[in-house]
Amino acid sequence: MSYVYDIFSFAEIEKGFGWTDVPSTDGLWYAQDVYAHMASALKHSANFTERSINQTPDLKHLVYGHPPFTIKHGLRDSPAKTFLGAMATRSNVVLEMWATAVQVQHKHGRASGVVYNKGNALWTAQLRSPHGAVLLAAGTLNTPKLLLQSGIGPTQQLPLVHALGLPLPLGPWIQNEAVGAQLFDTHQVAVTFRAPTSVLQGRRRFGFDYLHPPPEAVRQFLDRRAGPLTSSNPVFISYESVVHPTTSREFHFQITVFPHAVPPYGDNAMEFTLCFNLNNPMSRAALGFSPNTNRRGRPLYGMLPNTTLYWDNDDDLDMMVTYINQTISRLSDVDTMPVFSPPDQVSTCDGSLVSGGSVNPYGFVMYTGYQASIGVKKHLTMSNQSHPDNSQTPRDDNRGGD
């Protein structure tokens, strides 16, 4: 699934939470030497332009800017403080803690309730109205598992799901070959660079180590909610689209920059790390239950055999190597070189499991949630029928599963 970003939809969700690229309460940017150094290199060698990233969300080529943060008054402004705080005052909102969803019940192709474990009991939360809706937000990895356990997914998964020993018997299987398929993730490679001491120009510090902040930065944050600690990594972000020379496919690259070495191999204050992100890789994997079993003899859930999430497509690897080499060349113009000692200085890791590049993780999650809520609201308003609330019906403790 892909999402088309809409300025007006972002404006709607930002009524509940916002963002800033100047998180310090004094209105100043901090730890900017690395930012200025990167900007100098990209403007000089590739004609990059500085932009306010979230104000021009569709401009993702040859641009750089300050990373946005969900920070307000110098503190994190997370959904727990914004959306949950607003919803908690509603009489029809119940938050169940330590409750694990096991199955979604459905009748005649419509969701009717959710079965979940809590404590030592099995409970069922039923829809208040036959025209209600169940909104799943179990994450990219767990949503397919919950759907499969509910009898929704590829036909070949049916016998494996039957072998799970689920709390409730499956109803008619709803075939959907897309469940668990086409999984992909941002591909990321981190490389540390070393800038020349000449860029200091008399200043004491080039970067900023968020893992080991100096005492004055700690005091500045605690006393005034100001300074470099009001934000977190990274301090610089850039975007560029590169066309494959043979296939003409666009590969969307994002560079996020840490103002210190990650991981720290030494105490050289001139070192900083670039994370190269390929946001639209071609590599694909699939999730589901496999014939392999656990110690209870039940099928294991995870990546299916013969599917690979990372570097499964040669074009992904070739384009990443090409882009890293191109960036090394650009940084060499400002006398900045990669650090390849020790050999494992270049590390590969995963980004967040999203369908596209996102500067603001809360923004992406809330945007997808907002889009889902539009559909749910439309569905709910199709009928004004209401039914008594029987959302807390305890069942026998027959949890099963893993």
C-alpha positions as CSV (number, residue, x, y, z in Angstrom):
1,M,0.0,0.0,0.0
2,S,1.2,3.5,-0.7
3,Y,0.1,6.8,0.6
4,V,-0.2,10.1,-1.3
5,Y,0.7,12.9,1.0
6,D,-1.8,15.6,1.1
7,I,-1.0,19.1,2.6
8,F,-4.6,19.5,3.7
9,S,-4.6,16.2,5.5
10,F,-1.4,17.1,7.3
11,A,-3.0,20.4,8.3
12,E,-5.9,18.4,9.8
13,I,-3.8,16.0,11.9
14,E,-1.6,18.9,13.0
15,K,-4.6,20.4,14.8
16,G,-3.8,17.7,17.4
17,F,-0.1,17.8,17.3
18,G,2.6,19.8,15.5
19,W,6.2,19.9,14.7
20,T,9.2,22.3,14.7
21,D,12.6,22.4,13.3
22,V,13.7,24.8,16.0
23,P,13.0,22.8,19.1
24,S,15.0,25.0,21.6
25,T,12.8,27.4,23.5
26,D,15.2,30.3,22.8
27,G,14.6,30.0,19.1
28,L,18.2,29.1,18.2
29,W,19.7,26.2,16.4
30,Y,22.5,24.3,18.1
31,A,25.2,21.8,17.0
32,Q,25.2,23.4,13.6
33,D,28.8,23.1,12.6
34,V,28.2,19.7,11.0
35,Y,25.1,21.1,9.3
36,A,27.0,24.0,7.8
37,H,29.8,21.7,6.7
38,M,27.4,19.3,4.9
39,A,25.5,22.2,3.4
40,S,28.7,23.6,2.0
41,A,29.7,20.3,0.4
42,L,26.3,19.6,-1.2
43,K,25.7,23.2,-2.5
44,H,29.2,23.3,-3.9
45,S,29.3,19.9,-5.7
46,A,25.7,19.1,-6.5
47,N,23.7,22.4,-6.4
48,F,21.5,21.3,-3.5
49,T,19.0,23.9,-2.1
50,E,18.1,24.4,1.5
51,R,14.4,23.9,2.3
52,S,12.0,23.7,5.2
53,I,11.4,19.9,4.8
54,N,7.9,19.6,6.1
55,Q,6.6,22.8,4.4
56,T,7.6,21.3,1.0
57,P,6.9,17.6,1.6
58,D,6.7,16.7,-2.1
59,L,10.1,18.3,-3.0
60,K,12.5,15.4,-2.4
61,H,15.3,16.0,-4.9
62,L,18.5,17.9,-4.4
63,V,17.2,19.5,-1.1
64,Y,18.5,19.6,2.4
65,G,17.2,21.1,5.7
66,H,16.8,20.9,9.4
67,P,15.1,17.8,10.7
68,P,11.6,18.4,12.1
69,F,10.8,17.2,15.6
70,T,7.5,16.7,17.5
71,I,8.7,18.9,20.3
72,K,6.8,21.6,22.2
73,H,8.2,23.9,24.8
74,G,11.5,22.0,24.7
75,L,9.9,18.6,25.5
76,R,8.7,15.7,23.4
77,D,5.1,16.2,22.3
78,S,4.2,12.6,21.7
79,P,0.7,11.1,20.9
80,A,0.5,10.0,24.5
81,K,0.4,13.7,25.5
82,T,-1.7,14.9,22.6
83,F,-4.2,12.4,21.1
84,L,-4.5,10.1,24.1
85,G,-4.8,13.0,26.4
86,A,-7.7,14.4,24.4
87,M,-9.5,11.0,23.9
88,A,-9.2,10.0,27.6
89,T,-11.9,12.5,28.6
90,R,-14.5,10.8,26.4
91,S,-17.0,8.5,28.1
92,N,-16.9,6.0,25.2
93,V,-13.1,5.5,25.2
94,V,-11.6,2.6,27.2
95,L,-7.8,1.9,27.1
96,E,-7.0,-1.7,27.9
97,M,-3.4,-2.1,29.1
98,W,-1.4,-5.4,28.8
99,A,-4.1,-6.8,26.4
100,T,-2.9,-8.9,23.5
101,A,-5.2,-9.2,20.5
102,V,-5.5,-12.8,19.3
103,Q,-8.3,-12.9,16.7
104,V,-10.7,-10.6,14.9
105,Q,-14.1,-12.1,14.7
106,H,-16.1,-11.7,11.5
107,K,-19.5,-12.7,10.2
108,H,-20.5,-12.7,6.6
109,G,-17.3,-10.9,5.7
110,R,-17.7,-8.2,8.3
111,A,-15.7,-7.7,11.4
112,S,-17.8,-8.2,14.6
113,G,-15.3,-8.1,17.4
114,V,-11.8,-8.7,18.8
115,V,-10.7,-11.5,21.0
116,Y,-7.8,-10.6,23.3
117,N,-5.8,-12.0,26.2
118,K,-5.6,-10.0,29.4
119,G,-4.2,-11.5,32.6
120,N,-5.4,-15.1,32.8
121,A,-8.6,-14.6,30.9
122,L,-9.8,-14.4,27.4
123,W,-12.1,-11.5,26.6
124,T,-14.1,-10.3,23.6
125,A,-14.6,-6.7,22.6
126,Q,-17.7,-6.6,20.4
127,L,-18.8,-3.9,18.1
128,R,-21.5,-1.6,19.5
129,S,-23.2,-1.5,16.1
130,P,-23.4,-4.0,13.2
131,H,-22.2,-1.2,11.1
132,G,-19.2,-0.5,13.3
133,A,-15.6,-1.1,12.4
134,V,-12.4,-2.6,13.7
135,L,-9.3,-0.6,13.1
136,L,-6.1,-2.6,13.3
137,A,-2.8,-0.9,14.2
138,A,-0.7,-3.9,15.0
139,G,2.4,-2.8,13.0
140,T,3.8,-4.0,9.7
141,L,5.1,-7.2,11.3
142,N,2.2,-8.2,13.5
143,T,-0.8,-7.2,11.5
144,P,-0.5,-10.1,9.0
145,K,-0.2,-12.5,11.9
146,L,-3.4,-11.2,13.5
147,L,-5.2,-11.3,10.2
148,L,-4.1,-14.9,9.5
149,Q,-5.1,-16.0,13.0
150,S,-8.5,-14.5,12.2
151,G,-8.9,-16.5,9.0
152,I,-7.9,-13.8,6.5
153,G,-5.0,-14.3,4.1
154,P,-3.5,-16.5,1.4
155,T,-5.1,-19.9,0.9
156,Q,-1.8,-21.7,1.3
157,Q,-1.7,-20.5,4.9
158,L,-5.0,-22.1,5.9
159,P,-3.7,-25.6,7.0
160,L,-0.9,-23.9,9.0
161,V,-3.3,-21.6,10.8
162,H,-5.5,-24.6,11.6
163,A,-2.5,-26.2,13.4
164,L,-2.1,-23.2,15.7
165,G,-4.6,-24.3,18.4
166,L,-6.3,-20.9,18.4
167,P,-8.7,-19.9,21.2
168,L,-11.7,-19.8,18.9
169,P,-12.4,-22.0,15.8
170,L,-11.9,-20.3,12.5
171,G,-15.0,-19.3,10.5
172,P,-15.1,-19.3,6.7
173,W,-11.6,-18.4,5.3
174,I,-11.5,-15.1,3.6
175,Q,-8.9,-15.3,0.8
176,N,-6.6,-12.3,0.5
177,E,-3.3,-13.1,-1.2
178,A,-1.9,-9.7,-0.3
179,V,-1.7,-10.4,3.5
180,G,1.9,-10.6,4.5
181,A,3.2,-10.0,0.9
182,Q,5.3,-7.3,-0.6
183,L,7.1,-6.4,2.7
184,F,9.9,-4.0,2.4
185,D,12.0,-1.7,4.6
186,T,14.3,1.2,4.2
187,H,17.8,0.0,3.5
188,Q,20.4,1.8,5.5
189,V,24.2,2.0,5.5
190,A,26.1,4.1,8.0
191,V,29.5,5.5,7.2
192,T,31.6,7.8,9.5
193,F,33.6,10.7,8.1
194,R,36.3,12.9,9.5
195,A,36.3,16.7,8.8
196,P,39.5,18.8,8.8
197,T,40.3,20.8,11.9
198,S,40.5,23.9,9.7
199,V,36.7,24.1,9.8
200,L,36.8,25.0,13.5
201,Q,38.0,28.5,12.8
202,G,38.8,29.0,16.5
203,R,35.8,27.3,17.9
204,R,36.2,24.6,20.6
205,R,33.8,22.1,19.3
206,F,32.8,20.8,15.8
207,G,30.1,18.2,16.5
208,F,27.9,17.3,19.5
209,D,27.8,14.0,21.3
210,Y,24.2,13.4,22.4
211,L,25.4,10.2,24.2
212,H,27.9,12.2,26.3
213,P,26.6,15.8,26.6
214,P,28.7,18.3,28.4
215,P,27.5,19.6,31.8
216,E,26.6,23.1,30.5
217,A,24.3,21.5,27.9
218,V,22.5,19.5,30.6
219,R,22.1,22.6,32.8
220,Q,20.8,24.6,29.8
221,F,18.1,22.0,29.1
222,L,17.1,21.4,32.7
223,D,16.9,25.1,33.6
224,R,15.4,26.6,30.4
225,R,14.4,23.7,28.1
226,A,16.9,25.2,25.7
227,G,20.1,24.1,24.0
228,P,21.1,21.1,21.9
229,L,19.4,18.6,24.2
230,T,16.0,19.9,23.3
231,S,16.4,17.9,20.0
232,S,18.0,14.6,19.2
233,N,19.8,13.1,16.3
234,P,20.1,13.8,13.4
235,V,21.0,17.5,12.8
236,F,20.9,17.4,9.0
237,I,18.7,15.7,6.4
238,S,18.9,15.6,2.6
239,Y,17.0,14.0,-0.3
240,E,18.0,13.0,-3.8
241,S,16.4,10.9,-6.5
242,V,18.8,8.9,-8.7
243,V,17.7,7.2,-11.9
244,H,19.0,3.7,-12.7
245,P,21.2,3.9,-15.9
246,T,19.6,0.8,-17.4
247,T,16.0,0.5,-16.1
248,S,15.3,4.2,-15.6
249,R,13.7,3.4,-12.2
250,E,14.1,6.2,-9.7
251,F,15.8,5.3,-6.4
252,H,15.0,7.7,-3.6
253,F,17.9,8.4,-1.2
254,Q,17.8,10.2,2.1
255,I,20.9,11.1,4.1
256,T,20.6,11.8,7.8
257,V,23.6,13.1,9.6
258,F,24.7,12.5,13.3
259,P,27.0,15.2,14.7
260,H,29.2,12.5,16.2
261,A,30.5,9.0,15.3
262,V,28.0,6.2,15.5
263,P,29.1,3.9,17.1
264,P,31.9,5.9,18.8
265,Y,35.2,4.2,18.0
266,G,37.4,6.9,19.5
267,D,37.5,10.4,20.8
268,N,38.1,12.3,17.6
269,A,35.8,15.3,17.8
270,M,36.0,15.9,14.0
271,E,34.2,12.6,13.2
272,F,30.5,12.4,12.3
273,T,28.3,9.8,10.7
274,L,26.1,9.8,7.6
275,C,23.3,7.3,7.4
276,F,22.5,6.5,3.8
277,N,18.8,5.5,3.4
278,L,17.2,3.9,0.3
279,N,13.6,4.6,0.9
280,N,12.1,2.7,-2.0
281,P,14.1,-0.5,-2.4
282,M,13.1,-3.2,-4.9
283,S,13.8,-6.0,-2.4
284,R,10.7,-7.7,-1.1
285,A,9.9,-10.3,1.5
286,A,6.8,-12.1,2.8
287,L,5.5,-12.8,6.3
288,G,3.4,-15.8,7.4
289,F,3.4,-19.1,9.2
290,S,6.0,-21.7,8.0
291,P,6.0,-25.5,8.3
292,N,8.8,-25.1,10.9
293,T,7.5,-25.6,14.4
294,N,8.3,-24.4,17.9
295,R,8.8,-26.7,20.9
296,R,5.0,-27.0,21.2
297,G,4.8,-28.3,17.7
298,R,3.0,-25.3,16.3
299,P,4.0,-23.4,13.1
300,L,6.4,-20.5,13.5
301,Y,5.5,-17.0,12.3
302,G,8.0,-14.9,10.6
303,M,9.8,-14.3,7.3
304,L,8.8,-17.0,4.8
305,P,11.5,-19.2,3.3
306,N,13.1,-18.0,0.1
307,T,12.3,-14.3,0.8
308,T,14.8,-11.7,1.9
309,L,14.0,-8.3,3.3
310,Y,17.4,-6.7,2.7
311,W,19.6,-6.5,-0.4
312,D,17.6,-9.2,-2.2
313,N,17.7,-7.2,-5.4
314,D,21.1,-6.4,-7.0
315,D,19.9,-3.0,-8.2
316,D,19.4,-1.9,-4.5
317,L,23.0,-2.8,-3.7
318,D,24.5,-1.4,-6.9
319,M,22.6,2.0,-6.5
320,M,23.5,2.3,-2.8
321,V,27.2,1.7,-3.5
322,T,27.1,4.2,-6.4
323,Y,25.4,6.8,-4.2
324,I,27.8,6.3,-1.3
325,N,30.8,6.7,-3.6
326,Q,29.3,9.8,-5.2
327,T,28.8,11.3,-1.7
328,I,32.4,10.4,-0.7
329,S,33.5,12.3,-3.8
330,R,31.4,15.3,-2.9
331,L,32.7,15.5,0.6
332,S,36.3,15.2,-0.6
333,D,35.8,18.6,-2.1
334,V,35.7,20.0,1.5
335,D,38.6,17.8,2.6
336,T,36.3,15.4,4.4
337,M,37.2,11.7,4.1
338,P,35.5,8.4,5.2
339,V,37.0,6.5,8.2
340,F,37.3,2.8,7.4
341,S,39.3,1.7,10.4
342,P,38.5,-0.6,12.1
343,P,37.0,-2.6,9.2
344,D,33.5,-2.8,10.7
345,Q,33.2,1.0,10.7
346,V,30.7,0.6,7.9
347,S,27.6,-1.1,9.3
348,T,24.2,-2.0,7.8
349,C,21.0,-1.7,9.7
350,D,17.3,-1.3,9.2
351,G,15.2,1.8,9.1
352,S,11.6,2.0,10.2
353,L,9.1,-0.3,8.5
354,V,7.2,2.2,6.5
355,S,6.1,2.3,2.9
356,G,8.0,5.5,2.1
357,G,10.5,8.0,3.4
358,S,9.2,10.0,6.3
359,V,11.0,12.8,8.1
360,N,8.7,12.8,11.1
361,P,7.8,9.3,12.4
362,Y,4.8,10.6,14.4
363,G,3.7,12.5,11.3
364,F,3.7,9.4,9.2
365,V,1.9,7.2,11.8
366,M,-0.7,9.9,12.5
367,Y,-1.2,10.5,8.8
368,T,-1.9,6.9,8.0
369,G,-4.2,6.8,11.1
370,Y,-6.0,9.9,9.9
371,Q,-6.5,8.4,6.4
372,A,-7.9,5.2,8.1
373,S,-10.2,7.3,10.3
374,I,-11.7,9.0,7.2
375,G,-12.7,5.6,5.9
376,V,-14.0,4.4,9.3
377,K,-16.1,7.6,9.7
378,K,-17.6,7.2,6.3
379,H,-18.4,3.6,7.1
380,L,-19.9,4.4,10.5
381,T,-22.1,7.2,9.2
382,M,-23.8,4.8,6.7
383,S,-26.1,3.9,9.5
384,N,-27.4,5.5,12.6
385,Q,-28.3,2.2,14.3
386,S,-27.0,1.6,17.8
387,H,-26.9,-1.5,20.0
388,P,-26.3,-2.1,23.7
389,D,-22.6,-2.2,24.7
390,N,-21.5,-5.8,25.4
391,S,-17.9,-5.1,24.9
392,Q,-16.7,-6.8,28.1
393,T,-17.7,-10.5,27.8
394,P,-15.3,-12.8,29.6
395,R,-14.7,-16.2,28.0
396,D,-13.1,-19.4,29.3
397,D,-9.3,-19.3,29.7
398,N,-8.4,-21.3,26.6
399,R,-5.7,-19.0,25.2
400,G,-3.6,-21.4,23.0
401,G,-1.3,-20.0,20.4
402,D,2.1,-18.6,21.1
